[in-house]
Amino acid sequence: MVSFGEYIRDLRKKKGLTQRELAKKVEIDFTYLSKIENGIRDDSGKPMLPSKEKIGRLAKELGEDADEMLLLAEKTTQTVENWMKSKTFQEFYRAARSHGLTEEDWKQLADIVKKRKKK
């Protein structure tokens, strides 16, 4: 799986933008963008990731879905936060948790949703 930084770098290059150009558009320092793209970690050992707001700006400039980028950065999206408030989602989550679903189980559930969407 590609990291958030690698994803940003690939999109930036596809758009033909330099780090300086993208950083200026998103209003961040280009050295910070470089650290993000190269997976530099902070003092606690976590990858450097921009705020939700900055990820939203990156998504807009790169023509990508902000929710997808937030998920890749392992940040909660507004969509997910709204789902979490849903009684149906909460019931589903509790049922899944109580049954100890494995990563393979989650993959199978995702496949079911993908197939259903195609119909």
C-alpha atoms as one frame of an Amber mdcrd trajectory, in Angstrom:
protein
   0.000   0.000   0.000   1.240   3.453  -0.892   1.870   5.957   1.903   0.127
   9.325   2.117   3.342  11.113   1.170   3.981   8.867  -1.837   0.387   9.397
  -2.955   0.766  13.192  -2.771   4.089  13.079  -4.630   2.630  10.912  -7.417
  -0.393  13.197  -7.831   1.766  16.318  -7.767   4.060  14.950 -10.466   1.091
  13.877 -12.614  -0.156  17.469 -12.418   3.302  18.702 -13.444   3.759  20.739
 -10.273   6.935  21.287  -8.309   6.916  21.057  -4.540   7.284  24.822  -4.359
   4.302  25.395  -6.676   1.982  23.032  -4.820   3.106  24.257  -1.403   2.394
  27.867  -2.411  -1.112  26.955  -3.646  -1.871  25.051  -0.431  -0.211  27.688
   1.767   2.384  25.471   3.397   6.164  25.672   3.355   7.712  23.607   0.553
  10.150  22.040   3.024   7.157  20.733   5.011   5.662  19.301   1.810   9.010
  17.638   1.118   8.987  16.056   4.579   5.428  14.786   4.014   6.274  13.310
   0.622   9.435  11.655   1.933   7.762  10.117   4.981   9.843  12.056   7.488
   8.697  11.302  11.019   8.178  13.717  13.882   9.809  13.411  17.306   7.217
  10.830  18.398   7.975   8.631  15.390   4.740   9.353  13.524   4.788  10.399
   9.855   4.367  14.129   9.386   0.837  14.724   8.161  -0.932  18.000   7.490
  -4.143  19.075   9.203  -7.550  18.108   7.814  -7.853  21.622   6.403  -4.535
  21.365   4.548  -5.424  17.905   3.254  -8.644  19.421   1.927  -6.619  22.094
   0.127  -4.245  19.467  -1.266  -7.220  17.463  -2.529  -8.691  20.512  -4.222
  -5.407  21.502  -5.897  -4.689  17.937  -6.995  -8.265  17.233  -8.149  -8.782
  14.389  -5.702 -11.475  13.344  -3.235 -10.754  14.888   0.171 -12.396  12.008
   2.071 -10.155   9.469   0.312  -7.065  11.526   1.100  -8.103  11.905   4.738
  -8.598   8.155   5.050  -5.176   7.523   3.530  -3.744   9.920   6.122  -5.636
   7.914   8.778  -7.725  10.910   9.765 -11.450  10.768  10.345 -13.483  12.367
   7.598 -16.670  14.363   8.086 -18.490  11.624   6.191 -17.251   8.969   8.613
 -18.057  11.188  11.583 -21.609  11.550  10.245 -21.895   7.767   9.753 -20.710
   7.211  13.314 -23.691   9.233  14.544 -26.089   6.949  12.666 -27.895   4.424
  14.863 -27.689   1.832  12.067 -23.929   2.284  11.755 -23.510   1.995  15.527
 -25.510  -1.252  15.553 -23.413  -2.598  12.662 -20.170  -1.641  14.401 -21.207
  -3.250  17.679 -22.248  -6.459  15.901 -18.985  -6.577  13.922 -16.937  -5.907
  17.042 -18.735  -8.508  19.130 -18.060 -11.148  16.472 -14.330 -10.373  16.369
 -14.151  -9.731  12.630 -10.745 -10.312  11.098  -9.066  -8.304   8.349 -10.231
 -10.984   5.896 -13.826 -10.600   7.142 -13.644  -6.847   6.538 -12.257  -7.475
   3.044 -15.174  -9.793   2.276 -17.647  -7.172   3.515 -15.966  -4.555   1.324
 -16.211  -6.909  -1.655 -19.947  -7.355  -1.015 -20.423  -3.584  -1.002 -18.372
  -3.184  -4.204 -20.429  -5.847  -5.985 -23.676  -4.290  -4.819 -22.586  -0.885
  -6.077 -21.962  -2.279  -9.571 -25.566  -3.495  -9.960
